[in-house]
Amino acid sequence: MRKCYACDNETGDSLYCLHCGALQKCLNCNHIFETDSKFCGECGTEKGKKAQQQEHSLNEQQSIHNENQPVAHASSATAVNQSSNGAVPVNQANAQQPAKKSLNVKWVIGIVAVIAIAAALYFFVFNNAQGTPEETVENFISAMDAHKNEKMEALIRPSNRKELMEDVDFTDLPADTRFEFLGVGEVDFESDSIAYVEADVRISSKTEGESDSIYFDFELLKIKSKWYIVDIY
């Protein structure tokens, strides 16, 4: 299963990560991104954009063709008259002007559509990551698995962050320790703004050869339509 280079969550075949909204493939060559670089390492196209197709003009060839056409000569009598009058025949044919390049409207509309979809996905993912107690708990476990303290802190109520983050200590664990969210056991609502979630988490380490499934109990509080963790048992 492919994982997102930005948040290390599983993304499957999605174009955008459903956890952090990061674009997973180059829109120009479908190269899968492995790092958080600004440009595609395969074709050099900037992330979120397509390489503009180059338009090839035939005007130059047409101009060369016109220049090689023989110029019609005046009749002998006319030439004599013009010579006696001191007149010199002049070729007044106008050179063909090169056609102006037209703006590729379809390409512009496509780019705008891609940007709009990316913005909508970003808004949906980041503004609904704490829409339910279960989503908050799952995102917290994913942040633990990635060892991303900032993401974990963002899911904890501000007044409880210092205390809970002191309990989340990875120093005594192997470097390859993984936290896999297996699902939710029980969800109890004490009120519309207080909930208790039981989460099944598998903790494993290849170097230690261990893998155990453990239940964590989370207490959550709803603040302004978002659920925050206030305690972990």
C-alpha positions as CSV (number, residue, x, y, z in Angstrom):
1,M,0.0,0.0,0.0
2,R,1.5,3.4,-1.0
3,K,2.0,5.9,1.7
4,C,2.0,9.7,1.6
5,Y,5.4,11.3,1.5
6,A,4.1,14.2,3.6
7,C,2.3,12.5,6.5
8,D,3.3,8.8,6.0
9,N,-0.3,7.7,6.0
10,E,-1.7,5.1,3.5
11,T,-3.1,6.8,0.4
12,G,-3.9,3.8,-1.9
13,D,-4.2,5.1,-5.5
14,S,-5.7,8.5,-4.6
15,L,-4.3,11.5,-6.4
16,Y,-4.4,13.5,-3.1
17,C,-3.7,12.2,0.4
18,L,-7.0,11.9,2.3
19,H,-5.2,12.7,5.6
20,C,-3.1,15.8,4.7
21,G,-4.3,16.8,1.2
22,A,-0.8,16.5,-0.4
23,L,-0.7,15.9,-4.1
24,Q,0.7,12.4,-4.7
25,K,1.4,12.3,-8.4
26,C,2.8,14.7,-11.1
27,L,-0.1,16.0,-13.2
28,N,2.1,16.0,-16.2
29,C,3.9,12.6,-16.2
30,N,2.1,10.7,-13.4
31,H,5.4,10.2,-11.5
32,I,4.7,9.4,-7.8
33,F,6.2,11.9,-5.5
34,E,8.5,10.6,-2.8
35,T,9.7,13.9,-1.3
36,D,8.3,17.3,-0.5
37,S,10.0,19.0,-3.4
38,K,8.5,21.8,-5.4
39,F,9.2,20.3,-8.8
40,C,8.7,16.8,-10.3
41,G,12.0,14.8,-10.2
42,E,11.0,13.0,-13.4
43,C,9.9,15.8,-15.8
44,G,10.7,19.0,-13.9
45,T,7.1,20.3,-13.9
46,E,6.0,22.3,-10.9
47,K,3.7,20.4,-8.5
48,G,0.0,21.0,-9.3
49,K,0.7,22.1,-12.8
50,K,0.9,20.7,-16.4
51,A,3.6,21.5,-18.9
52,Q,2.2,23.9,-21.5
53,Q,2.1,22.3,-24.9
54,Q,4.3,24.1,-27.3
55,E,2.6,25.4,-30.5
56,H,4.6,25.0,-33.7
57,S,4.0,27.6,-36.3
58,L,4.3,27.1,-40.1
59,N,4.4,30.8,-40.9
60,E,8.2,30.8,-41.2
61,Q,8.1,28.0,-43.8
62,Q,5.3,29.9,-45.7
63,S,7.4,33.1,-45.7
64,I,10.5,31.2,-47.1
65,H,8.2,29.7,-49.8
66,N,6.9,33.2,-50.8
67,E,10.4,34.6,-51.0
68,N,11.6,31.8,-53.3
69,Q,8.7,32.5,-55.8
70,P,10.0,34.1,-59.1
71,V,9.0,37.7,-59.7
72,A,7.0,38.4,-62.9
73,H,9.0,40.4,-65.4
74,A,7.5,43.3,-67.4
75,S,7.2,43.1,-71.2
76,S,10.1,44.3,-73.3
77,A,8.1,47.3,-74.5
78,T,7.2,48.3,-71.0
79,A,10.8,47.8,-69.9
80,V,12.0,50.2,-72.7
81,N,9.4,52.8,-71.8
82,Q,10.3,52.6,-68.1
83,S,14.0,52.8,-69.0
84,S,13.5,55.9,-71.1
85,N,11.5,57.5,-68.4
86,G,14.1,56.7,-65.8
87,A,11.5,54.5,-63.9
88,V,12.7,51.4,-62.0
89,P,10.3,48.5,-61.5
90,V,9.6,47.8,-57.9
91,N,8.2,44.7,-56.3
92,Q,5.4,45.9,-54.0
93,A,4.2,42.5,-52.8
94,N,3.6,42.6,-49.1
95,A,5.3,40.0,-47.0
96,Q,2.9,37.7,-45.2
97,Q,2.6,38.6,-41.5
98,P,3.1,35.7,-39.1
99,A,-0.1,34.6,-37.4
100,K,-0.5,35.5,-33.8
101,K,-0.5,32.6,-31.3
102,S,-3.9,32.1,-29.7
103,L,-4.2,31.4,-26.0
104,N,-5.0,27.7,-25.2
105,V,-8.3,28.2,-23.4
106,K,-8.8,24.5,-22.6
107,W,-5.4,24.4,-21.0
108,V,-6.2,27.4,-18.8
109,I,-9.6,26.0,-17.8
110,G,-7.9,22.6,-16.9
111,I,-5.4,24.3,-14.6
112,V,-8.1,26.4,-12.9
113,A,-10.1,23.2,-12.3
114,V,-7.1,21.3,-10.8
115,I,-6.4,24.2,-8.4
116,A,-10.1,24.4,-7.4
117,I,-10.2,20.6,-6.7
118,A,-7.0,20.8,-4.7
119,A,-8.3,23.7,-2.7
120,A,-11.6,21.9,-2.0
121,L,-9.8,18.8,-0.9
122,Y,-7.5,20.8,1.4
123,F,-10.5,22.5,3.0
124,F,-12.4,19.2,3.4
125,V,-9.4,17.3,4.9
126,F,-8.1,20.0,7.3
127,N,-11.4,21.4,8.4
128,N,-13.0,18.0,9.1
129,A,-10.1,16.2,10.7
130,Q,-11.8,16.7,14.1
131,G,-15.4,16.5,13.1
132,T,-16.1,13.4,15.2
133,P,-14.4,12.0,18.3
134,E,-13.3,8.9,16.2
135,E,-11.6,11.1,13.6
136,T,-9.7,13.0,16.3
137,V,-8.5,9.7,17.9
138,E,-7.5,8.1,14.5
139,N,-5.5,11.3,13.5
140,F,-3.8,11.3,16.9
141,I,-2.7,7.7,16.5
142,S,-1.4,8.4,12.9
143,A,0.6,11.4,14.3
144,M,2.0,9.1,17.0
145,D,3.1,6.6,14.3
146,A,4.8,9.4,12.4
147,H,6.3,10.8,15.6
148,K,5.0,14.3,14.7
149,N,4.6,16.1,17.9
150,E,3.1,19.3,16.4
151,K,0.2,17.3,14.9
152,M,-0.4,15.5,18.1
153,E,-0.4,18.8,20.1
154,A,-3.0,20.3,17.6
155,L,-5.4,17.5,18.5
156,I,-5.1,18.1,22.3
157,R,-7.0,20.8,24.2
158,P,-4.5,23.6,24.8
159,S,-4.8,23.5,28.5
160,N,-3.9,19.8,28.5
161,R,-1.1,19.7,25.9
162,K,1.9,20.1,28.2
163,E,0.7,17.3,30.6
164,L,-0.3,14.8,27.9
165,M,2.7,15.4,25.7
166,E,5.0,14.6,28.7
167,D,3.3,11.2,28.9
168,V,3.8,10.6,25.1
169,D,7.5,9.8,25.3
170,F,9.3,7.9,22.5
171,T,12.8,7.9,24.0
172,D,12.6,4.5,25.6
173,L,11.0,2.9,22.4
174,P,12.9,1.4,19.4
175,A,13.3,3.8,16.5
176,D,11.2,1.6,14.3
177,T,8.2,1.5,16.7
178,R,4.9,1.7,14.8
179,F,1.4,2.6,16.0
180,E,-1.3,1.2,13.8
181,F,-4.9,2.3,14.3
182,L,-7.0,-0.9,14.1
183,G,-10.4,0.6,14.9
184,V,-12.8,2.0,17.5
185,G,-14.2,-0.2,20.2
186,E,-16.8,1.7,22.2
187,V,-17.9,5.3,21.9
188,D,-19.8,6.8,24.8
189,F,-21.3,10.3,24.9
190,E,-21.7,11.8,28.3
191,S,-23.2,14.9,26.7
192,D,-23.2,16.6,23.3
193,S,-19.7,18.0,24.1
194,I,-18.1,15.1,26.1
195,A,-17.2,11.7,24.6
196,Y,-15.2,8.7,25.6
197,V,-13.5,6.6,22.8
198,E,-11.9,3.2,23.1
199,A,-9.3,2.7,20.4
200,D,-7.6,-0.6,19.4
201,V,-3.9,0.1,18.5
202,R,-1.2,-2.3,17.4
203,I,2.3,-1.4,18.6
204,S,5.1,-3.2,16.8
205,S,8.8,-3.2,16.3
206,K,10.7,-5.3,13.7
207,T,14.0,-4.9,15.5
208,E,12.5,-6.2,18.7
209,G,10.4,-8.7,16.9
210,E,7.3,-7.7,18.9
211,S,3.7,-6.8,18.0
212,D,0.9,-6.3,20.5
213,S,-2.6,-5.0,20.3
214,I,-3.5,-2.5,23.1
215,Y,-6.7,-0.6,23.9
216,F,-6.4,3.1,24.7
217,D,-9.2,5.1,26.2
218,F,-9.6,8.7,25.2
219,E,-11.6,11.4,26.8
220,L,-12.6,14.2,24.4
221,L,-14.2,17.6,24.6
222,K,-16.0,19.4,21.7
223,I,-15.0,23.0,21.3
224,K,-16.5,25.1,18.5
225,S,-17.5,22.1,16.3
226,K,-14.1,20.3,16.8
227,W,-13.2,17.5,19.1
228,Y,-10.1,17.8,21.3
229,I,-8.4,15.1,23.5
230,V,-8.3,16.0,27.2
231,D,-7.0,12.8,28.6
232,I,-5.6,9.4,27.7
233,Y,-5.9,6.3,29.9
